[in-house]
Amino acid sequence: MSTGNVEKAILAEMGKPQSGLIDRVTRHNQIFLHNFTQSVERSCECQLMGCTQSFDLTLIPNQVLYPKYCEEHRSEYRRSNFMRQIAAQPEIYRFDTVKVISEPAPPYFAARFSDPA
């Protein structure tokens, strides 16, 4: 797809229920479907959890792929560094993962194998 039109390929994959291309593209970008015939400015919020910054996008005719993150968090390193800094704050809630080792025994087995003392 290096010589093809990426926008057309994205639009063609949009109708499919499961698309690897759409999954890869929307990992770091967002898709805006629009029918503007002239460039339009639009304000968007950064979609990185914990970031409250907004940034301006210029919606261009016949283009549907746009950045998902603000200018400060466009690189993978900056996003992971931001998340590390957020996680280091003491007021951030943390949850340990819960793992079910085994299902509870039925009551008649529990009574039979429990310690009588």
Helices and strands as residue ranges (DSSP letters): H 6-13, H 20-25, E 29-31, E 40-45, E 54-59, E 65-67, G 71-73, H 76-87, H 107-113
